[in-house]
Amino acid sequence: MEIIGVTTGITINENESRLLEDFEKALDSNAHIRSILIGASETIPVHEGKLQLGTWQRIFLVELDGPGSRSVVVQVVG
């Protein structure tokens, strides 16, 4: 999974409100620097048609510089 856009990131983590608040506070820097730290792609195993994420894990598209038009590319290999 890859994002097209230099000030957007993608990450996997737990969907827990306090964690998300801490994550937002930790990203107090320029949008381009934040996108470098987060990254623009993730590799997620798929087994029998299902994403192999942990019980509480979710995929987050992180907008770092105001709302904008974004594209997400999903590539399945195998």
PyMOL commands that set and color helices and strands:
alter all, ss='L'
color gray80, all
select helices_A, chain A and resi 17-26+31-38
alter helices_A, ss='H'
color red, helices_A
select strands_A, chain A and resi 2-4+8-14+46-47+50-51+57-63+71-73
alter strands_A, ss='S'
color yellow, strands_A
deselect
rebuild
show_as cartoon
